Amino acid sequence: MQTTIALQKNNSFSGIKSAGLVIIACFIIAVLIYHFLFGNPANFMNNDPNNNPLPGNLLGTIYKGGIIVPVIQTLLLTVISLSIERYFAVGSAFGKGKLPKFVSGVKEALAAGDMEKAQALCDKQRGSVGNVVSATLKKYAEVDADTRMTKDQKVLAIQKQLDEATALEMPMMEQNLPIIATITTLGTLMGLLGTVIGMIRSFAALSSAGGTDSIALSQGISEALVNTAFGILTGALAVISYNYYTTRIDKLTYCLDEVGFSIVQTFATTHD
């Protein structure tokens, strides 16, 4: 039965298993953007990145955010990348048709005792829901033909198959979400770290001997504000992404429970 599920899943997008490679790629891209886009000499006075940014030049201002900027950028790009990856993976788990319509169709087929129609709907729907229901229906047919088992044993066997099939599918749906959940906090904390570092530089410039170093002061303030903005943006996107996909997975799980309950109840009420 597990082999059947695996074969069906091979035809759908199951997601990126090595999130570490995604993070490394995002870090490399973030460093390149920081040095060659934000740090482009054309963004600064006298074409010197050590000077102040040109008036109104946002890219140069971001560059002055300091070394924390590519770190937060890495987290931001990771959230965006994994969110896109989850969009296709969770969408594939839902299958090809609308889930409520599929659930309704299977329940109607079960009520009419038409197991072939229910199986055909699973083959058409595919995805995680289709895989789980298909495996459960096959176990239904298998125990129905077994004359050695009692009714209670058959019901338990169907329920067990439902639970096992669901357990096989859930990791694929929840894959990489813990990383996004971690970035919800980590992004904000890194922004706060950048803010603190920037403020330290600002106060150091104010207390320097011989008067205030305006360049050092402005650089410290820029570092503080830029990192605050990037950290908040990263944390906000991570929260939105995590909540969106957990809500979709909860919806899918609810549909699985609904169909699974219908299958078990149908067997229990139609067999003595």
Phi, psi and omega in degrees: 000318179296326178297320178300315180297316182298320180295322179291324182289335180297339181269004180231162181281119184258358176101172179271120183278330183259085180291337179300321178295324177296317181296317179298316179298319179294324178295316179298315179297318181297318179295318179296317178297317182298315185279319189262339177258300180291324182269013177302126182306333181295347181273357188233160177296137181058024179053036182236113180301344178281346178271179178290152175296156174298148181306125178080004181275107184289322183297317178295324178296318178296321179301325180289355176293345174090193188293339180288337182302308179296333177293312179292324176300320178300315178296319180296313179295325178295316178299315181296314182297312182289332176293318177295317178300317179293328180300314180285321182293312180290323176299321177294325179295328180290334180096190188274328182257177178288131187298314179301322180293320179296314180299315179297319181295319180294319180296321177294319179295320178295318180296329180272357180074018182263086182290329179295320178294319179298319179293322178296322177296322178295316180297328179281320183289312182057205184070183182296318180296314179298320179298313183295312182295320179298315179297321180291321178294324178292323175293323176304310181294325182293313181286332179296328181273353181271115182271354183272339184270148174280169180299315181298321178295322179293317179298317179296322179295319178294316180297320179296318179296321178298313181295318181293318180295321177295319180297329178288328184273328187300317180302323179296321181288324184268359182301136177074350177295324176300328178293316178297320179297322179294321182290338177303324178268317185297321179299315179294320180294320178293324175297320178294320178299315178298323178296314180298316179299317179298319180292325176299317179295322180296313180293326177295322178292322180293328185264002182292148182290146176084018177106176184279131175273102187296323180294313180296322179296312181294325179294320179295319179293318179299317180299318181295311185289318181298315180292326175299313181296314181296319180296317179295316180299315181297313180297319181295315179296322179295318179297314180299313181298312183298313181295323180297312184284326175294325177294318178295320179293321177298321178297317179295318179297321178298319179295321177298315180297320181295313180292318180300317178298320180296320180296313181296316180293324178297316179295318182296324184272342183256000180233141180270000000 
